C-alpha cells in the first residue's frame, strides 16, 4: 500500500514538474536526440561489422573444408 501511495505521489509530482518546466524538458530532449542517434548508429555499425566478420570466417571455413 505504501508503494502505491508513493508511486501516485511521484506521478503527480512528475506531471506538475513537466507542466511547469515543459520548455526545459523539450530542450533536454532536443539535446539528447543527437547523442542517442550517435550512440545507436555506432552500436549498429559495430554489430554489422561483427556480423560481417563472422560471415567471412564461415566462408573461409567452407572453402577450407571443400579442399
Buried (B, 14 or more C-beta within 10 A) or exposed (E): EEEEEEEEEEEEEEEEEEEEEEEEEEEEEEEEEEEEEEEEEEEEEEEEEEEEEEEEEEEEEEEEEEE
